[in-house]
Every structure is written in structure tokens, then in C-alpha cells.
């Protein structure tokens, strides 16, 4: 955050290399040594700053930085990143991001939103059995009739795609 800082000495010692207005570490070992020397609080602050930096240009990278910062916003960021990937028709990548978000979700609200998105996505990429499992989880979390209905419809869709029409009709009943 020091606009007056000059990296001349680091460039001369071949620790960093200029890249436009920015700098990159010259070698992975230099980066690893620098990163290992940081206190946990510094690492988390830097990851939060990196997440903010990448929020608009690379939502997935932003989510990963929030995860490394142990930030409670990480699951929501993974949901946003997955939606961005879906918009680009990168469905498999969107599923990976949603699965990561589900694994991190600490609140029922985050978990439900991630599961809804993941359950809707999986049958379209050839994973109807996984979608059924997702909707079963969602059914266990459902706190109201609207969410239970949504989970049952999702279950039925996954069962229909898995050639389990009789079970799908039972769920819909």
C-alpha cells in the first residue's frame, strides 16, 4: 500500500521481475520463502486484498483467496464464481466451484443456496445420481414447504434422468 515504494533493489538482486506496473517473484522458491515468513494475520490480510483485486476479473481466483484468508464470505464467493462460469458454459468448472463452496459453507443459508445451484447443474453434465444425493441433503435442510417442494422436484428430476420413473412419480406425489 506504499505508492512511493520502489522495487529497484529487489529487481537488481533478481528476486522480482517487472511486469508492466506490477512485479512477479522471479522464482517459486523466493515466493515460498517470502510467504512462509509472513504471520498468519498478514497472510489473511493479503489474501483478502488479493480477493478484492480479482473480484471482477477472476471471481474463482477471488473465492480461492477468500478461502485462504479464512473469510466467511468464501462460500458465497464460490457461488458467484460458479454462476460466472455457468454464464460462460463452463459447467464442469462451475460444479467444482459449487462443491468447494458446499464444503466450506458454515451457515445453513449458504449451504442451501449452493446445494440448490449444484443440484440444478449436475443432471446437465451427466451426474444425475450426484444430483439425487444433493437434493436429499437439501431435503434434510429444508425448513419450509417451499424448499421441501423444490428438493422433491429436484429429486424427481434426477430420478427421471436415472430411469427411475416410478420413484420420481412417488416423490412428486
Secondary structure as GFF3:
##gff-version 3
##sequence-region A 1 173
A	DSSP	alpha_helix	8	12	.	.	.	ID=ss1
A	DSSP	beta_strand	16	19	.	.	.	ID=ss2
A	DSSP	beta_strand	22	25	.	.	.	ID=ss3
A	DSSP	alpha_helix	28	36	.	.	.	ID=ss4
A	DSSP	alpha_helix	40	54	.	.	.	ID=ss5
A	DSSP	alpha_helix	59	68	.	.	.	ID=ss6
A	DSSP	alpha_helix	74	87	.	.	.	ID=ss7
A	DSSP	alpha_helix	91	104	.	.	.	ID=ss8
A	DSSP	alpha_helix	108	122	.	.	.	ID=ss9
A	DSSP	three_ten_helix	123	125	.	.	.	ID=ss10
A	DSSP	alpha_helix	128	141	.	.	.	ID=ss11
A	DSSP	alpha_helix	145	161	.	.	.	ID=ss12
A	DSSP	alpha_helix	165	172	.	.	.	ID=ss13
###
